[in-house]
Amino acid sequence: MAEWCRNRFEITGKSVCLDVLTQWIEGCETPRYRHAIQQSIQLFLIGCAGLVKPTRTTQYPPYPALVRHGTGMSSPANQAFEQWLGLLVKDAVLDEETIKTIDRLYHQSCIGAVRWGNLPDNAREDNHHVNALSVF
């Protein structure tokens, strides 16, 4: 009699790769692309709030509010935002290299410590329509 009720999935490969895959399947490991997406959301929201600005005049037609605050001085945070915005404009593929770049830019921007309660009132008002800002 066929074992129709037994579903099996057999994966073969190097034991190191299988261990990593097993952790991912069991939910122990969060894929790196998810971190890059979360970091990008925070960069986007902080840009909308005007806390970081590109160092050169930039247009972003899909969402003009992202760059409506104009340009900022050449600081590491603003340069990181401008480079991240460049990735967004060119619709970069979320491959391993882009993920590393987003992580580097996120840390360079120093927004990891920014919390909703620490934002200036005008920045909170600018983003009142964006419910996702509660990630801070």
DSSP file (Angstrom, degrees, kcal/mol; ACC not computed):
  #  RESIDUE AA STRUCTURE BP1 BP2  ACC     N-H-->O    O-->H-N    N-H-->O    O-->H-N    TCO  KAPPA ALPHA  PHI   PSI    X-CA   Y-CA   Z-CA
    1    1 A M              0   0    0      0, 0.0     2,-0.0     0, 0.0     0, 0.0   0.000 360.0 360.0 360.0 137.4    0.0    0.0    0.0
    2    2 A A        -     0   0    0      1,-0.1     2,-1.2     2,-0.0     3,-0.2  -0.335 360.0-129.3 -68.6 147.1    1.3    3.4   -0.9
    3    3 A E    >   +     0   0    0      1,-0.2     3,-1.3     3,-0.1    -1,-0.1  -0.503  47.3 154.4 -94.3  64.7    2.3    5.8    1.9
    4    4 A W  T 3   +     0   0    0     -2,-1.2    -1,-0.2     1,-0.3    -2,-0.0   0.702  67.2  56.0 -68.4 -20.8    0.3    8.7    0.6
    5    5 A C  T 3  S+     0   0    0     -3,-0.2     2,-0.8     1,-0.1    -1,-0.3   0.468  89.0  86.5 -92.1  -0.7    0.0   10.3    4.0
    6    6 A R    <   -     0   0    0     -3,-1.3     2,-0.5     2,-0.0    -1,-0.1  -0.866  59.9-169.4-103.5 106.7    3.7   10.5    4.6
    7    7 A N        -     0   0    0     -2,-0.8     2,-0.4     2,-0.0    -3,-0.0  -0.827   9.7-180.0 -95.7 129.3    5.2   13.6    3.1
    8    8 A R        -     0   0    0     -2,-0.5     2,-0.5     2,-0.0    -2,-0.0  -0.966  18.7-165.9-130.8 147.2    9.0   13.7    3.0
    9    9 A F        -     0   0    0     -2,-0.4     2,-0.6     2,-0.0    -2,-0.0  -0.945  12.3-166.1-132.5 109.6   11.4   16.3    1.8
   10   10 A E        -     0   0    0     -2,-0.5     2,-0.4     2,-0.0    -2,-0.0  -0.869   5.4-175.6-105.7 124.8   14.9   15.0    1.4
   11   11 A I        -     0   0    0     -2,-0.6     2,-0.4     2,-0.0    -2,-0.0  -0.964   3.3-167.9-119.3 132.3   17.7   17.5    1.0
   12   12 A T        +     0   0    0     -2,-0.4     2,-0.3     6,-0.0    -2,-0.0  -0.894  31.7  96.9-118.1 150.7   21.3   16.5    0.4
   13   13 A G  S    S-     0   0    0     -2,-0.4     2,-0.1     4,-0.0    -2,-0.0  -0.974  72.9 -24.7 163.3-170.7   24.4   18.7    0.5
   14   14 A K     >  -     0   0    0     -2,-0.3     4,-2.5     1,-0.1     5,-0.2  -0.406  56.6-125.5 -66.7 141.9   27.3   19.7    2.7
   15   15 A S  H  > S+     0   0    0      1,-0.2     4,-2.2     2,-0.2     5,-0.2   0.849 109.6  55.3 -60.7 -35.1   26.6   19.4    6.4
   16   16 A V  H  > S+     0   0    0      2,-0.2     4,-1.7     1,-0.2    -1,-0.2   0.928 110.9  44.8 -63.3 -44.1   27.5   23.0    7.1
   17   17 A C  H  > S+     0   0    0      1,-0.2     4,-2.4     2,-0.2    -2,-0.2   0.883 112.0  52.6 -67.2 -38.0   24.9   24.2    4.5
   18   18 A L  H  X S+     0   0    0     -4,-2.5     4,-2.7     2,-0.2    -1,-0.2   0.874 106.3  53.4 -66.4 -36.8   22.3   21.7    5.8
   19   19 A D  H  X S+     0   0    0     -4,-2.2     4,-2.1     2,-0.2    -1,-0.2   0.921 110.9  46.0 -63.0 -43.8   22.7   23.0    9.3
   20   20 A V  H  X S+     0   0    0     -4,-1.7     4,-2.0     2,-0.2    -2,-0.2   0.919 113.9  48.9 -64.7 -43.6   22.1   26.6    8.2
   21   21 A L  H  X S+     0   0    0     -4,-2.4     4,-2.7     1,-0.2    -2,-0.2   0.901 109.3  52.3 -63.4 -41.7   19.1   25.5    6.1
   22   22 A T  H  X S+     0   0    0     -4,-2.7     4,-2.4     1,-0.2     6,-0.2   0.911 108.7  50.4 -61.7 -42.8   17.7   23.6    9.0
   23   23 A Q  H  <>S+     0   0    0     -4,-2.1     5,-2.3     1,-0.2     6,-1.1   0.904 112.2  47.9 -61.3 -40.8   18.0   26.6   11.3
   24   24 A W  H ><5S+     0   0    0     -4,-2.0     3,-1.0     4,-0.2    -2,-0.2   0.921 112.0  48.6 -66.3 -44.1   16.2   28.7    8.7
   25   25 A I  H 3<5S+     0   0    0     -4,-2.7    -2,-0.2     1,-0.3    -1,-0.2   0.889 111.2  50.2 -63.5 -39.7   13.4   26.2    8.2
   26   26 A E  T 3<5S-     0   0    0     -4,-2.4    -1,-0.3    -5,-0.2    -2,-0.2   0.512 116.9-114.0 -78.6  -4.1   12.8   25.8   11.9
   27   27 A G  T < 5S+     0   0    0     -3,-1.0    -3,-0.2    -4,-0.4    -2,-0.1   0.610  84.0 119.5  84.5  11.8   12.6   29.6   12.3
   28   28 A C  S   <S+     0   0    0     -5,-2.3     2,-0.5    -6,-0.2    -4,-0.2   0.748  70.1  52.4 -78.8 -23.8   15.8   30.0   14.4
   29   29 A E  S    S-     0   0    0     -6,-1.1    -2,-0.2    -9,-0.1    -1,-0.1  -0.952  74.5-144.5-120.2 127.1   17.5   32.2   11.8
   30   30 A T        -     0   0    0     -2,-0.5     5,-0.1     1,-0.1    -6,-0.1  -0.782  32.9-111.0 -88.4 129.3   15.9   35.4   10.3
   31   31 A P    >>  -     0   0    0      0, 0.0     3,-1.1     0, 0.0     4,-0.9  -0.307  20.5-127.0 -60.0 142.3   16.9   35.8    6.6
   32   32 A R  H 3> S+     0   0    0      1,-0.3     4,-1.9     2,-0.2     3,-0.2   0.788 105.4  66.2 -63.3 -28.9   19.2   38.8    6.1
   33   33 A Y  H 3> S+     0   0    0      1,-0.2     4,-2.1     2,-0.2    -1,-0.3   0.833  95.4  57.9 -64.9 -28.7   17.0   40.3    3.4
   34   34 A R  H <> S+     0   0    0     -3,-1.1     4,-2.4     2,-0.2    -1,-0.2   0.891 105.4  49.6 -66.6 -38.0   14.3   40.9    6.1
   35   35 A H  H  X S+     0   0    0     -4,-0.9     4,-2.8    -3,-0.2     5,-0.2   0.917 109.6  51.8 -64.2 -41.9   16.8   43.0    8.1
   36   36 A A  H  X S+     0   0    0     -4,-1.9     4,-2.2     1,-0.2    -2,-0.2   0.884 110.2  48.8 -62.8 -38.7   17.7   45.0    5.0
   37   37 A I  H  X S+     0   0    0     -4,-2.1     4,-2.3     2,-0.2    -1,-0.2   0.927 112.6  47.4 -67.0 -44.4   14.0   45.6    4.3
   38   38 A Q  H  X S+     0   0    0     -4,-2.4     4,-1.9     1,-0.2    -2,-0.2   0.904 113.0  48.7 -63.4 -40.9   13.4   46.8    7.9
   39   39 A Q  H  X S+     0   0    0     -4,-2.8     4,-2.3     1,-0.2    -1,-0.2   0.893 110.8  51.0 -65.6 -38.6   16.5   49.0    7.8
   40   40 A S  H  X S+     0   0    0     -4,-2.2     4,-2.6     2,-0.2    -2,-0.2   0.883 106.8  53.8 -66.7 -38.3   15.3   50.5    4.5
   41   41 A I  H  X S+     0   0    0     -4,-2.3     4,-2.5     2,-0.2    -1,-0.2   0.922 110.1  47.5 -60.6 -43.3   11.9   51.2    5.9
   42   42 A Q  H  X S+     0   0    0     -4,-1.9     4,-2.5     2,-0.2     5,-0.2   0.905 111.6  49.5 -66.8 -40.5   13.5   53.1    8.8
   43   43 A L  H  X S+     0   0    0     -4,-2.3     4,-2.0     2,-0.2    -1,-0.2   0.906 111.8  50.5 -62.2 -40.5   15.8   55.0    6.4
   44   44 A F  H  X S+     0   0    0     -4,-2.6     4,-2.3     2,-0.2    -2,-0.2   0.941 112.6  44.9 -61.2 -49.3   12.7   55.9    4.3
   45   45 A L  H  X S+     0   0    0     -4,-2.5     4,-1.8     1,-0.2    -2,-0.2   0.884 112.5  50.0 -66.8 -39.6   10.7   57.1    7.3
   46   46 A I  H  X>S+     0   0    0     -4,-2.5     5,-1.9     2,-0.2     6,-0.8   0.859 110.6  51.8 -67.5 -34.1   13.6   59.2    8.7
   47   47 A G  H ><5S+     0   0    0     -4,-2.0     3,-1.0    -5,-0.2    22,-0.2   0.913 108.0  50.9 -65.6 -42.6   14.1   60.7    5.3
   48   48 A C  H 3<5S+     0   0    0     -4,-2.3    -2,-0.2     1,-0.3    -1,-0.2   0.850 108.2  53.2 -62.1 -33.9   10.4   61.6    5.1
   49   49 A A  H 3<5S-     0   0    0     -4,-1.8    -1,-0.3    -5,-0.2    -2,-0.2   0.629 112.7-122.7 -76.5 -13.2   10.7   63.3    8.5
   50   50 A G  T <<5S+     0   0    0     -3,-1.0    -3,-0.2    -4,-0.6    -2,-0.1   0.621  76.8 124.2  82.1  12.8   13.7   65.3    7.2
   51   51 A L  S   <S+     0   0    0     -5,-1.9     2,-0.4     1,-0.2    -4,-0.2   0.764  80.7  29.6 -78.0 -24.1   16.1   64.1    9.8
   52   52 A V  S    S-     0   0    0     -6,-0.8    -2,-0.3    -9,-0.1    -1,-0.2  -0.982  76.5-176.9-128.9 146.7   18.4   62.9    7.1
   53   53 A K        -     0   0    0     -2,-0.4    29,-0.3    20,-0.2    28,-0.2  -0.971  32.7 -99.6-140.3 151.0   18.7   64.6    3.7
   54   54 A P        -     0   0    0      0, 0.0    18,-2.1     0, 0.0    25,-0.1  -0.388  27.1-133.6 -66.3 153.8   20.6   64.0    0.4
   55   55 A T  S    S+     0   0    0     23,-0.3     2,-0.3    16,-0.2    16,-0.1   0.632  89.3  46.6 -85.8 -13.5   23.6   66.2    0.1
   56   56 A R  S    S-     0   0    0     14,-0.1     2,-0.2    15,-0.0    16,-0.1  -0.901 105.2 -85.1-123.4 155.6   22.7   67.1   -3.5
   57   57 A T        +     0   0    0     -2,-0.3     2,-0.3    14,-0.1    -2,-0.1  -0.422  58.6 177.1 -60.4 125.2   19.4   68.2   -5.1
   58   58 A T        -     0   0    0      9,-0.2     2,-0.4    -2,-0.2    12,-0.1  -0.976  22.8-149.5-136.5 144.8   17.5   64.9   -5.8
   59   59 A Q        -     0   0    0     -2,-0.3     9,-0.0     7,-0.0    -2,-0.0  -0.914   9.8-177.8-111.6 142.3   14.1   64.1   -7.2
   60   60 A Y    >   -     0   0    0     -2,-0.4     3,-1.4     1,-0.1     6,-0.3  -0.690   4.2-176.1-136.5  84.2   12.2   61.0   -6.2
   61   61 A P  T 3  S+     0   0    0      0, 0.0    -1,-0.1     0, 0.0     0, 0.0   0.787  77.0  63.3 -55.4 -35.2    8.9   61.1   -8.3
   62   62 A P  T 3  S+     0   0    0      0, 0.0    -2,-0.0     0, 0.0     0, 0.0   0.846 128.7   5.6 -61.6 -29.2    7.3   57.9   -6.8
   63   63 A Y    X   -     0   0    0     -3,-1.4     3,-2.2     1,-0.1     4,-0.3  -0.570  67.7-177.9-153.3  82.2    7.2   59.6   -3.3
   64   64 A P  G >  S+     0   0    0      0, 0.0     3,-1.5     0, 0.0     4,-0.4   0.745  77.5  72.7 -57.3 -25.9    8.3   63.3   -3.4
   65   65 A A  G 3  S+     0   0    0      1,-0.3     3,-0.4     2,-0.2     4,-0.3   0.720  83.3  71.7 -62.9 -18.8    7.9   63.7    0.4
   66   66 A L  G <  S+     0   0    0     -3,-2.2    -1,-0.3    -6,-0.3   -16,-0.2   0.826 115.3  20.1 -66.0 -30.8   11.1   61.6    0.7
   67   67 A V  S X  S+     0   0    0     -3,-1.5     3,-1.4    -4,-0.3    -1,-0.2   0.177  90.4 109.7-123.3  16.5   13.2   64.5   -0.5
   68   68 A R  T 3   +     0   0    0     -4,-0.4    -2,-0.1    -3,-0.4    -3,-0.1   0.674  66.4  71.3 -70.9 -15.7   11.0   67.5    0.0
   69   69 A H  T 3  S-     0   0    0      1,-0.3    -1,-0.3    -4,-0.3     2,-0.1   0.417  99.8-134.8 -81.8   3.9   13.1   68.8    2.9
   70   70 A G    <   -     0   0    0     -3,-1.4    -1,-0.3   -12,-0.1     2,-0.2  -0.448  42.9 -27.2  82.7-152.4   15.8   69.8    0.4
   71   71 A T        -     0   0    0    -18,-0.1     2,-0.2    -2,-0.1   -16,-0.2  -0.644  53.2-153.5-103.9 159.5   19.5   69.1    0.8
   72   72 A G        -     0   0    0    -18,-2.1   -20,-0.0    -2,-0.2    -2,-0.0  -0.742  31.8 -80.6-122.9 172.6   21.6   68.8    3.9
   73   73 A M        -     0   0    0     -2,-0.2     2,-1.9     1,-0.1   -20,-0.2  -0.250  57.7 -89.2 -69.2 164.3   25.2   69.3    4.9
   74   74 A S  S    S+     0   0    0    -19,-0.1    -1,-0.1     4,-0.1     3,-0.0  -0.547  70.9 147.0 -80.9  83.5   27.7   66.7    4.0
   75   75 A S     >  -     0   0    0     -2,-1.9     4,-2.7     1,-0.1     5,-0.3  -0.758  62.3-108.6-111.3 161.5   27.5   64.5    7.1
   76   76 A P  H  > S+     0   0    0      0, 0.0     4,-2.2     0, 0.0     5,-0.2   0.889 119.9  50.6 -56.8 -38.9   28.0   60.7    7.4
   77   77 A A  H  > S+     0   0    0      2,-0.2     4,-2.2     1,-0.2     5,-0.1   0.925 112.7  44.9 -66.3 -44.1   24.3   60.3    8.0
   78   78 A N  H  > S+     0   0    0      2,-0.2     4,-2.5     1,-0.2   -23,-0.3   0.880 112.8  51.1 -68.3 -37.4   23.2   62.4    5.1
   79   79 A Q  H  X S+     0   0    0     -4,-2.7     4,-2.3     2,-0.2    -1,-0.2   0.900 110.2  50.1 -65.2 -39.7   25.8   60.7    2.8
   80   80 A A  H  X S+     0   0    0     -4,-2.2     4,-2.5    -5,-0.3    -2,-0.2   0.921 111.1  48.9 -63.4 -43.5   24.5   57.3    3.9
   81   81 A F  H  X S+     0   0    0     -4,-2.2     4,-2.9     1,-0.2    -2,-0.2   0.916 110.3  51.1 -62.3 -42.8   20.9   58.4    3.1
   82   82 A E  H  X S+     0   0    0     -4,-2.5     4,-1.8   -29,-0.3    -1,-0.2   0.900 111.3  47.3 -62.8 -40.9   21.9   59.7   -0.3
   83   83 A Q  H  X S+     0   0    0     -4,-2.3     4,-1.6     2,-0.2    -1,-0.2   0.901 112.7  49.1 -67.1 -40.3   23.6   56.4   -1.2
   84   84 A W  H  X S+     0   0    0     -4,-2.5     4,-2.1     1,-0.2    -2,-0.2   0.911 109.0  53.1 -63.4 -41.7   20.6   54.5    0.1
   85   85 A L  H  X S+     0   0    0     -4,-2.9     4,-2.8     1,-0.2    -1,-0.2   0.866 104.4  56.6 -60.9 -36.5   18.3   56.7   -2.0
   86   86 A G  H  X S+     0   0    0     -4,-1.8     4,-2.2     2,-0.2    -1,-0.2   0.894 106.5  49.2 -61.2 -40.3   20.5   55.9   -5.0
   87   87 A L  H  <>S+     0   0    0     -4,-1.6     5,-2.2     2,-0.2     4,-0.3   0.903 112.2  49.0 -63.8 -40.5   19.8   52.2   -4.4
   88   88 A L  H ><5S+     0   0    0     -4,-2.1     3,-1.0     1,-0.2    -2,-0.2   0.916 110.4  50.2 -65.1 -43.9   16.1   53.0   -4.2
   89   89 A V  H 3<5S+     0   0    0     -4,-2.8    -1,-0.2     1,-0.3    -2,-0.2   0.906 113.0  45.1 -62.8 -42.9   16.1   55.1   -7.4
   90   90 A K  T 3<5S-     0   0    0     -4,-2.2    -1,-0.3    -5,-0.2    -2,-0.2   0.440 108.2-126.1 -84.6   3.9   17.9   52.4   -9.4
   91   91 A D  T < 5 -     0   0    0     -3,-1.0    -3,-0.2    -4,-0.3    -2,-0.1   0.944  34.4-151.5  54.0  53.8   15.6   49.7   -8.0
   92   92 A A      < -     0   0    0     -5,-2.2     2,-0.2     1,-0.1    -1,-0.1  -0.225  14.0-110.4 -61.0 141.8   18.6   47.6   -6.8
   93   93 A V        -     0   0    0      1,-0.1     2,-2.1    -3,-0.1     5,-0.2  -0.511  27.4-120.7 -70.4 139.6   18.2   43.9   -6.6
   94   94 A L        +     0   0    0     -2,-0.2     2,-0.1     4,-0.1    -1,-0.1  -0.435  60.7 144.2 -85.1  65.8   18.2   42.7   -3.0
   95   95 A D     >  -     0   0    0     -2,-2.1     4,-2.6     1,-0.0     5,-0.2  -0.324  68.8 -85.6 -93.9-177.9   21.2   40.4   -3.4
   96   96 A E  H  > S+     0   0    0      1,-0.2     4,-2.1     2,-0.2     5,-0.2   0.877 127.7  49.7 -58.9 -41.5   24.0   39.7   -0.9
   97   97 A E  H  > S+     0   0    0      2,-0.2     4,-2.2     1,-0.2    -1,-0.2   0.913 112.1  46.9 -65.9 -43.4   26.0   42.7   -1.9
   98   98 A T  H  > S+     0   0    0     -5,-0.2     4,-2.9     2,-0.2     5,-0.2   0.888 109.9  54.2 -66.0 -38.8   23.1   45.1   -1.7
   99   99 A I  H  X S+     0   0    0     -4,-2.6     4,-2.2     2,-0.2    -1,-0.2   0.922 110.0  46.9 -60.5 -44.3   22.1   43.7    1.7
  100  100 A K  H  X S+     0   0    0     -4,-2.1     4,-2.4    -5,-0.2    -2,-0.2   0.896 112.2  50.7 -64.0 -39.9   25.6   44.4    3.0
  101  101 A T  H  X S+     0   0    0     -4,-2.2     4,-2.8     2,-0.2     5,-0.2   0.927 109.9  49.1 -64.5 -45.0   25.5   47.9    1.6
  102  102 A I  H  X S+     0   0    0     -4,-2.9     4,-2.6     1,-0.2    -1,-0.2   0.908 111.4  50.2 -61.0 -41.9   22.1   48.6    3.2
  103  103 A D  H  X S+     0   0    0     -4,-2.2     4,-2.2    -5,-0.2    -1,-0.2   0.920 111.8  47.8 -62.5 -43.4   23.3   47.4    6.5
  104  104 A R  H  X S+     0   0    0     -4,-2.4     4,-2.4     1,-0.2    -2,-0.2   0.921 113.8  46.7 -63.4 -44.1   26.5   49.5    6.3
  105  105 A L  H  X S+     0   0    0     -4,-2.8     4,-1.9     2,-0.2    -2,-0.2   0.883 109.6  54.4 -66.4 -38.3   24.4   52.6    5.3
  106  106 A Y  H  X>S+     0   0    0     -4,-2.6     5,-0.9    -5,-0.2     4,-0.6   0.934 113.0  42.0 -59.9 -47.1   21.9   52.0    8.1
  107  107 A H  H ><5S+     0   0    0     -4,-2.2     3,-0.7     1,-0.2    -2,-0.2   0.865 112.0  54.8 -70.3 -34.8   24.7   51.9   10.7
  108  108 A Q  H 3<5S+     0   0    0     -4,-2.4    -1,-0.2     1,-0.2    -2,-0.2   0.830 104.4  55.3 -65.7 -31.2   26.5   54.9    9.1
  109  109 A S  H 3<5S-     0   0    0     -4,-1.9    -1,-0.2    -5,-0.2    -2,-0.2   0.670  98.0-142.6 -77.0 -15.9   23.3   56.9    9.4
  110  110 A C  T X<5 +     0   0    0     -3,-0.7     3,-0.5    -4,-0.6    -3,-0.1   0.783  58.5 131.3  60.8  30.6   23.1   56.2   13.1
  111  111 A I  G > < +     0   0    0     -5,-0.9     3,-1.3     1,-0.2    -1,-0.1   0.487  42.6  91.7 -91.3  -1.1   19.3   55.9   13.1
  112  112 A G  G 3  S+     0   0    0     -6,-0.3    -1,-0.2     1,-0.3    -5,-0.1   0.797  88.8  47.8 -60.6 -26.9   19.3   52.7   15.1
  113  113 A A  G <  S+     0   0    0     -3,-0.5     2,-0.3     2,-0.1    -1,-0.3   0.516  86.1 110.9 -92.0  -5.4   19.0   54.7   18.3
  114  114 A V    <   -     0   0    0     -3,-1.3     2,-0.3    -4,-0.1     3,-0.0  -0.531  46.4-175.3 -74.2 131.9   16.2   56.9   17.0
  115  115 A R    >>  -     0   0    0     -2,-0.3     3,-1.4     1,-0.1     4,-0.7  -0.907  37.7-112.6-125.3 154.5   12.9   56.2   18.7
  116  116 A W  G >4 S+     0   0    0     20,-0.8     3,-1.2    -2,-0.3    -1,-0.1   0.888 117.4  53.4 -51.9 -45.1    9.4   57.7   18.1
  117  117 A G  G 34 S+     0   0    0     19,-0.3    -1,-0.3     1,-0.3     7,-0.0   0.718 106.0  54.2 -66.2 -21.0    9.4   59.5   21.4
  118  118 A N  G <4 S+     0   0    0     -3,-1.4    -1,-0.3     2,-0.1    -2,-0.2   0.565  84.2 105.8 -89.7  -9.8   12.8   61.1   20.6
  119  119 A L  S << S-     0   0    0     -3,-1.2     5,-0.0    -4,-0.7    -3,-0.0  -0.433  81.1-105.0 -70.9 143.2   11.6   62.6   17.3
  120  120 A P    >>  -     0   0    0      0, 0.0     4,-2.0     0, 0.0     3,-0.5  -0.305  32.7-111.1 -60.8 153.1   11.0   66.3   17.2
  121  121 A D  H 3> S+     0   0    0      1,-0.2     4,-2.5     2,-0.2     5,-0.2   0.881 117.6  53.9 -56.0 -41.5    7.3   67.3   17.1
  122  122 A N  H 3> S+     0   0    0      1,-0.2     4,-2.1     2,-0.2    -1,-0.2   0.856 107.6  50.9 -65.5 -32.8    7.5   68.5   13.5
  123  123 A A  H <> S+     0   0    0     -3,-0.5     4,-1.3     2,-0.2    -1,-0.2   0.884 110.5  49.3 -69.6 -37.9    9.0   65.2   12.4
  124  124 A R  H  < S+     0   0    0     -4,-2.0    -2,-0.2     1,-0.2     3,-0.2   0.907 111.1  49.4 -65.7 -40.9    6.2   63.3   14.1
  125  125 A E  H >< S+     0   0    0     -4,-2.5     3,-1.3     1,-0.2     4,-0.3   0.891 106.5  56.0 -65.7 -38.5    3.6   65.5   12.5
  126  126 A D  H 3< S+     0   0    0     -4,-2.1     3,-0.3     1,-0.3    -1,-0.2   0.836 116.4  37.2 -60.5 -31.8    5.2   65.1    9.1
  127  127 A N  T >< S+     0   0    0     -4,-1.3     3,-1.9    -3,-0.2    -1,-0.3   0.165  78.4 113.3-108.0  17.9    4.8   61.3    9.5
  128  128 A H  T <  S+     0   0    0     -3,-1.3    -1,-0.2     1,-0.3    -2,-0.1   0.804  78.0  55.4 -61.9 -26.2    1.5   61.1   11.2
  129  129 A H  T 3  S+     0   0    0     -3,-0.3     2,-0.9    -4,-0.3    -1,-0.3   0.536  91.4  81.3 -82.6  -6.1    0.0   59.5    8.2
  130  130 A V    X   -     0   0    0     -3,-1.9     3,-1.6     1,-0.2    -1,-0.1  -0.825  56.1-176.5-104.5  98.0    2.6   56.7    8.2
  131  131 A N  G >  S+     0   0    0     -2,-0.9     3,-1.6     1,-0.3    -1,-0.2   0.763  75.9  73.3 -63.8 -25.0    1.5   54.1   10.7
  132  132 A A  G >  S+     0   0    0      1,-0.3     3,-1.8     2,-0.1    -1,-0.3   0.617  71.6  86.4 -68.0 -10.5    4.6   52.1   10.2
  133  133 A L  G X   +     0   0    0     -3,-1.6     3,-2.0     1,-0.3    -1,-0.3   0.652  65.8  84.9 -65.4 -12.4    6.7   54.7   12.1
  134  134 A S  G <   +     0   0    0     -3,-1.6    -1,-0.3     1,-0.3    -2,-0.1   0.575  65.8  85.1 -66.5  -6.4    5.8   52.8   15.2
  135  135 A V  G <         0   0    0     -3,-1.8    -1,-0.3     1,-0.3    -2,-0.1   0.711 360.0 360.0 -66.0 -17.8    8.8   50.6   14.5
  136  136 A F    <         0   0    0     -3,-2.0   -20,-0.8    -4,-0.1    -1,-0.3   0.462 360.0 360.0 -81.3 360.0   10.8   53.2   16.3
